Amino acid sequence: MYKSLENLIIFSEGEGRAILDEIALICRLSEKGEDIKERAFQAVRNILKTASKYGFSGNLWKNTVALYIAYNENPFSLSAERNDHVHENIFARRDCNTLKDIFNFDLCKLDKVLNTDCFGLLKEYESEVPVSDAGKVISKLCSQLSSSESFYEDISQFYMENGVGVLGLNKAFSVDTEHDEPYFVPVRTLSEIKLSDLIGYQVQKEKLTGNTAAFLKKKPANNVLLFGDGGTGKSTSIRALANQYYDDGLRIIQVYRHQMRFLSKIITAVKRRNYRFIIYMDDLSFEDFETEYKYLKAVIEGGLEQRPENVLIYATSNRRHLIKETWSDRDDMEHTGDLHRSDSIEEKLSLADRFGVQIYYGKPTREEFHHIIEVLAIREKIMIDFDVLHSEANKWEVRHGGVSGRSARQFIDYIKGTEEN
C-alpha cells in the first residue's frame, strides 16, 4: 500500500493524508518484522478520532480515503469544481487509479501480520456521534466509490456536483485570525432552521430571498442590511439562507467586527472559487471612536480592487445607520442648516448607504405577538387555551424584554419545560 501512496503526483497534502502516511509506514515496517503494535494502536486511535469529527460509520478506512479525496485541493479538483475541463487530465487519471488501490486496501492484512484484531473492527463501525454536514457528503462519496468502475469519472463528477475542500463541503464558516492570517473554520453541524420557521415578516423574507436568488443566478444583486429591533429574526433569516441555498452553491462566512482588517484577505481567498459567498456580520454597529468601519466601507465600494462578483456582504444591526452619532457631529454642520451634511456625519452615514438593500424588522404588534405564540404552541403540541396562553405571554414579555419573536420562543420553551408529563 505504501508504494501506491508514494506514486501519487497531483494528490498531495490534505485532510486525512497524515493517517494514510501512518498506515503506509506501518505497512513498510511490518515487512521488516519490527515490533510496531503501539504505533498501530495509535493509528487506529487517529482513525477513530477522525470518525468522531465527521460522524463516520461503516468502513472507516474507506471513509478516511474518501475524506482525503474530497478535501484535496489540487489543479484537477479545482478545475472539475469550476466545470472547465477541456481535455482529460492524464496525471489525474493515473492518480485516481492509484487511489482506487489505496481505497480497496484491506486493513485486516495488518491484523494478521501484527497479531492484533483492531484493524478488522474498523470495517463495520457504528458512530455514536451525529454525522456532520461535511460527513454526509463524504459518506456519499465513499458509497459511490465502493461500487465504482472508474474512479476518475466518479471523482470528477463528485467535484463538479459538490466542490472540493473545506469551502465545498460545508455550508457556513467562522474565521480564525489568531495568527494574523484568516483560516476558515467550518460550522460542523448547522441548525436546520428554515425561513418558514420564522413566523410573520413575509415581506422582509421575500425581499431577502429575492436578492439572494438573483445573486445565485449571477444576476445583479446588492449588499443587504437587516436592521431593526432585537429578537425579531434578523440573524435567523440569514442563517436560514445557508440551508435553503446550499445546493445552489451558497456559502456563508461569518466575520466579527474585530476581524474587519482581514476582509481583503478573506475575499482574495474565495474570489476564484465556484461558489457564491455571503460575508455575514451579525449585530454590526460601531461607537463613534471606532474606526474599523473604514475597512468595511473600502471593501464594499471605493477600494482600488473591485469586489468580486461572487461575494456579497449581509449584515444585521439594531442601528439603522450602524455608527453612533454624537452631539459634536450634529454641531459640525454646514451653514445651510442641513443636519446630515456635516463631514463627520456624511462619512459615517455613507457606510449604511453602501448596502443597496435595507430591510427593516420591527417589533410585532400585540396581535402579531399572540399569533406567534399560537403557532409555536401548535408546533410544540401545547394543549392550553389560547386566552390563557395570551394572558401568560403578556406577563412574560413584561419581564423579558417586550414583545418579539425571541421572547415568544423563550415563553413557549418555558411552558414546554414546566409541563407535567
C-alpha positions in Angstrom: 0.0 0.0 0.0 2.8 2.4 0.8 4.2 2.0 -2.7 0.8 3.2 -4.1 0.8 6.2 -1.8 4.3 7.2 -2.9 3.1 7.1 -6.6 0.6 9.9 -6.2 1.5 13.1 -8.1 -1.4 15.5 -8.2 -3.0 14.4 -4.9 -0.6 15.5 -2.2 -1.1 17.0 1.3 -4.6 17.5 2.7 -7.1 16.4 5.3 -6.7 12.7 6.1 -3.2 12.4 4.5 -1.4 12.0 7.9 -3.4 8.9 8.6 -2.7 7.4 5.1 1.0 8.1 5.6 1.0 6.5 9.0 -0.7 3.3 7.7 1.8 3.2 4.8 4.6 3.4 7.3 3.2 0.6 9.4 2.9 -1.5 6.2 6.6 -0.8 5.4 7.8 -1.5 8.9 5.7 -4.7 9.2 7.6 -6.2 6.3 10.8 -5.8 8.3 9.4 -7.7 11.2 9.6 -4.7 13.7 7.5 -4.5 16.8 5.1 -1.7 15.9 2.0 -2.6 17.8 1.9 0.6 19.8 2.3 2.6 16.5 -0.6 0.6 15.0 -2.8 1.2 18.0 -2.1 4.9 17.7 -3.1 4.9 14.1 -6.4 3.2 15.0 -7.0 5.9 17.6 -6.4 8.6 15.0 -8.8 7.0 12.6 -11.4 6.8 15.4 -10.8 10.5 16.2 -11.4 11.4 12.6 -14.5 9.3 12.5 -15.8 11.2 15.6 -15.0 14.5 14.0 -17.2 13.8 11.0 -19.6 11.2 12.3 -18.4 8.4 10.0 -19.9 4.9 10.2 -19.2 1.8 8.3 -15.7 1.1 6.8 -13.6 3.8 8.4 -10.6 3.2 6.2 -12.6 3.8 3.1 -14.2 6.8 4.7 -10.8 8.2 5.5 -9.6 7.8 1.9 -12.9 9.4 0.7 -12.2 12.3 3.1 -8.7 12.7 1.6 -10.1 12.8 -1.9 -13.0 15.1 -1.0 -10.7 17.7 0.7 -7.7 17.6 -1.7 -7.5 20.9 -3.4 -5.3 20.5 -6.5 -5.4 21.7 -10.1 -7.5 18.7 -11.1 -10.1 19.0 -8.3 -10.4 22.8 -8.6 -10.8 22.6 -12.4 -13.5 20.0 -12.0 -15.3 22.2 -9.4 -15.4 25.0 -11.9 -16.6 22.5 -14.6 -13.9 23.8 -17.0 -12.3 20.5 -18.0 -11.3 20.8 -21.6 -9.0 17.8 -22.0 -8.6 14.7 -20.0 -6.0 15.1 -17.2 -3.8 12.1 -17.7 -2.0 12.6 -14.4 -5.3 12.8 -12.6 -6.5 9.6 -14.2 -3.2 7.9 -13.1 -3.6 9.2 -9.6 -7.3 8.1 -9.5 -6.3 4.5 -10.5 -3.8 4.6 -7.6 -6.4 5.9 -5.2 -8.6 3.0 -6.1 -5.9 0.6 -5.0 -5.5 2.5 -1.7 -9.3 2.8 -1.2 -9.7 -1.0 -1.6 -6.7 -1.9 0.6 -7.8 -4.4 3.3 -6.6 -3.3 6.7 -7.2 -6.8 8.0 -3.9 -7.9 6.5 -2.2 -5.8 9.2 -4.0 -7.7 11.9 -2.6 -11.0 10.6 0.9 -9.6 10.4 0.8 -7.8 13.8 -1.3 -10.4 15.6 -4.0 -7.9 16.5 -7.7 -7.6 15.9 -8.2 -3.8 16.0 -8.0 -3.1 12.2 -10.7 -5.5 11.4 -13.0 -3.7 13.8 -12.8 -0.6 11.7 -14.7 -2.3 8.8 -18.1 -2.2 10.4 -18.0 0.8 12.8 -21.1 2.4 14.3 -20.5 6.0 15.2 -22.1 7.4 18.4 -21.6 11.0 17.1 -24.1 12.6 14.7 -22.8 12.9 11.2 -21.6 16.4 10.3 -22.7 18.3 7.2 -19.4 17.5 5.5 -19.5 13.9 6.8 -22.8 13.4 4.9 -21.2 14.4 1.7 -18.0 12.4 2.3 -20.1 9.3 3.2 -22.0 9.6 0.0 -18.7 9.7 -2.0 -17.5 6.7 -0.1 -20.6 4.8 -1.0 -20.2 5.7 -4.7 -16.5 4.7 -4.8 -17.3 1.4 -3.2 -19.1 0.3 -6.4 -17.2 2.5 -8.8 -15.9 1.1 -12.1 -14.0 4.3 -12.9 -12.6 6.4 -10.1 -11.6 9.1 -12.5 -15.1 9.7 -13.9 -16.8 9.3 -10.5 -14.3 11.6 -8.6 -14.6 14.2 -11.4 -18.4 14.1 -11.2 -18.2 14.4 -7.4 -16.1 17.6 -7.6 -18.5 19.1 -10.2 -21.6 18.4 -8.1 -20.2 19.1 -4.6 -17.0 21.1 -5.0 -13.8 20.4 -3.1 -12.2 21.1 0.2 -13.5 22.9 3.3 -15.4 25.5 1.2 -17.1 22.9 -0.9 -18.3 20.5 1.7 -19.6 22.9 4.4 -22.5 25.4 4.5 -21.1 28.0 6.8 -17.8 29.1 8.4 -16.3 31.3 11.0 -12.8 32.8 10.5 -9.8 32.1 12.7 -7.4 35.1 12.6 -5.4 34.2 15.7 -2.1 34.0 13.7 -2.8 37.1 11.6 -3.9 35.0 8.6 -7.5 34.2 8.0 -8.3 30.5 8.3 -11.8 29.1 7.5 -13.4 27.1 10.3 -16.4 25.1 9.2 -19.6 25.0 11.3 -19.7 21.2 11.6 -23.5 20.9 12.0 -25.6 23.9 11.2 -29.0 24.1 12.8 -31.7 23.1 10.3 -33.5 26.4 10.6 -35.8 27.4 7.7 -37.3 30.7 6.7 -40.7 29.2 7.2 -39.8 28.7 10.8 -39.8 32.5 11.2 -43.4 33.4 11.8 -44.6 36.5 10.0 -42.2 39.0 8.3 -43.3 37.8 4.9 -42.4 41.0 3.0 -38.9 41.0 4.6 -38.3 37.3 3.8 -39.4 37.8 0.2 -37.1 40.8 -0.2 -34.2 38.9 1.2 -34.7 35.7 -0.8 -35.3 37.8 -4.0 -31.9 39.4 -3.7 -30.2 36.2 -2.8 -31.8 34.2 -5.6 -30.7 36.9 -8.1 -27.1 36.7 -6.7 -27.1 32.9 -7.1 -28.3 33.2 -10.7 -25.4 35.6 -11.3 -27.8 38.5 -11.9 -27.2 42.0 -10.4 -27.7 41.9 -6.6 -26.9 44.2 -3.7 -25.3 44.0 -0.3 -28.0 43.7 2.4 -28.5 45.4 5.7 -31.2 43.9 8.0 -31.9 46.4 10.8 -34.4 46.9 13.5 -35.5 45.8 16.9 -33.7 43.0 18.8 -35.2 39.5 18.7 -37.2 39.9 15.5 -35.5 37.3 13.4 -32.7 39.2 11.5 -30.0 36.7 12.3 -32.3 33.7 11.9 -33.2 34.9 8.4 -29.6 34.8 7.3 -28.8 31.5 8.9 -31.8 30.0 7.1 -30.3 31.1 3.8 -27.4 28.7 4.3 -29.8 25.7 4.4 -32.2 26.9 1.7 -29.5 27.7 -0.9 -26.6 25.3 -0.1 -27.3 23.1 -3.0 -27.3 26.1 -5.3 -23.7 26.9 -4.3 -24.3 29.4 -1.4 -21.7 29.6 1.4 -21.9 31.9 4.4 -18.8 33.2 6.1 -19.3 34.9 9.5 -16.8 37.7 10.2 -16.7 39.6 13.5 -16.1 43.3 13.9 -12.5 42.8 15.2 -11.7 40.9 12.1 -12.6 43.7 9.7 -9.0 44.3 8.7 -8.8 40.8 7.2 -11.7 41.3 4.8 -9.5 41.8 1.8 -7.6 38.6 2.5 -10.8 36.7 3.1 -12.2 37.9 -0.2 -9.0 37.1 -2.0 -9.2 33.5 -0.7 -12.7 32.9 -2.1 -12.9 35.0 -5.2 -11.7 32.3 -7.6 -13.9 29.5 -6.2 -17.1 28.3 -7.9 -19.4 29.3 -5.1 -21.4 32.4 -4.2 -20.2 33.7 -0.8 -22.2 35.9 1.7 -19.9 37.5 4.2 -22.2 37.8 7.2 -21.7 40.3 10.0 -24.1 39.9 12.9 -25.1 42.7 15.3 -23.0 45.2 13.4 -22.5 48.6 15.0 -19.7 51.0 15.9 -19.2 53.5 18.6 -18.1 57.0 17.4 -14.5 56.4 18.4 -14.1 53.1 16.5 -12.6 53.2 13.0 -12.9 49.5 11.9 -15.9 50.5 9.8 -13.5 52.1 7.3 -12.2 48.6 6.3 -15.7 47.5 5.6 -16.6 50.7 3.6 -13.4 50.3 1.5 -14.2 46.6 0.7 -17.9 47.2 -0.2 -17.2 50.1 -2.5 -14.4 52.5 -3.1 -11.3 50.4 -2.9 -8.7 50.1 -5.7 -9.7 46.4 -6.3 -13.2 45.8 -7.4 -15.2 43.4 -5.2 -15.5 40.1 -7.0 -18.9 39.2 -8.4 -19.3 36.0 -6.3 -19.2 37.9 -3.0 -21.8 39.9 -1.2 -22.0 41.3 2.3 -25.1 40.8 4.6 -25.2 42.5 7.9 -27.6 42.7 10.8 -27.8 45.7 13.2 -30.1 47.3 15.7 -29.0 50.6 14.4 -30.2 52.0 11.0 -27.0 53.9 10.4 -24.6 51.4 12.1 -22.5 54.1 13.7 -23.5 56.1 16.7 -24.0 59.8 16.2 -22.8 62.3 18.8 -23.9 65.8 19.6 -20.5 67.0 18.4 -21.3 65.5 15.0 -24.6 67.5 15.0 -22.8 70.7 15.9 -20.4 70.3 13.0 -23.0 71.1 10.3 -22.8 73.4 7.3 -24.3 76.9 7.2 -27.2 75.6 5.2 -28.5 74.1 8.4 -28.9 70.7 6.9 -28.3 68.4 9.8 -26.8 65.5 7.8 -24.4 67.5 5.6 -21.5 67.8 8.1 -18.4 66.0 7.0 -18.3 63.7 10.0 -21.9 62.6 9.7 -21.6 62.1 6.0 -18.6 59.9 6.4 -20.4 57.7 8.9 -23.8 57.5 7.2 -22.1 56.6 3.9 -21.4 53.1 5.3 -25.1 52.3 5.6 -25.7 53.8 2.2 -23.4 51.2 0.7 -26.0 48.5 1.5 -28.2 48.6 -1.6 -31.0 46.6 0.1 -32.1 47.7 3.6 -34.8 45.6 5.3 -36.5 46.7 8.4 -37.5 44.2 11.1 -39.8 45.9 13.6 -41.3 44.5 16.8 -44.6 42.7 16.3 -47.8 44.3 17.4 -49.7 42.7 20.3 -51.9 40.8 17.9 -48.9 39.6 15.9 -47.1 38.5 19.1 -50.2 36.5 20.1 -50.2 34.9 16.7 -46.6 33.9 17.0 -47.4 32.3 20.4 -50.3 30.4 18.9 -48.3 29.0 16.0 -45.4 28.0 18.3 -47.8 26.3 20.7 -49.4 24.3 18.0 -45.9 23.2 16.7 -44.9 22.1 20.2 -48.3 20.4 20.8 -49.0 22.6 23.9 -52.7 22.0 24.8 -53.5 25.2 26.6 -56.5 27.5 25.9 -55.3 30.4 23.7 -56.9 33.0 26.0 -54.9 31.6 29.0 -51.8 31.4 26.8 -52.2 35.1 25.7 -52.6 36.2 29.3 -49.5 34.3 30.5 -47.5 35.5 27.4 -48.3 39.1 28.3 -47.0 38.7 31.8 -43.9 37.0 30.4 -43.0 39.7 27.9 -43.1 42.5 30.5 -40.3 40.7 32.4 -38.4 39.5 29.4 -37.7 42.4 27.0 -41.0 43.1 25.5 -42.9 41.6 22.5 -40.7 39.9 20.0 -40.2 36.6 18.2 -37.4 35.8 20.6 -39.4 36.4 23.8 -42.3 34.3 22.2 -39.9 31.4 21.7 -38.5 31.7 25.2 -42.0 31.8 26.6 -43.0 28.6 24.7 -39.8 26.9 25.8 -40.6 27.8 29.4 -44.2 26.4 29.1 -42.9 23.3 27.5 -40.3 22.8 30.2 -42.8 23.2 33.0 -45.5 20.9 31.6 -46.3 17.8 33.6 -45.8 14.5 31.7 
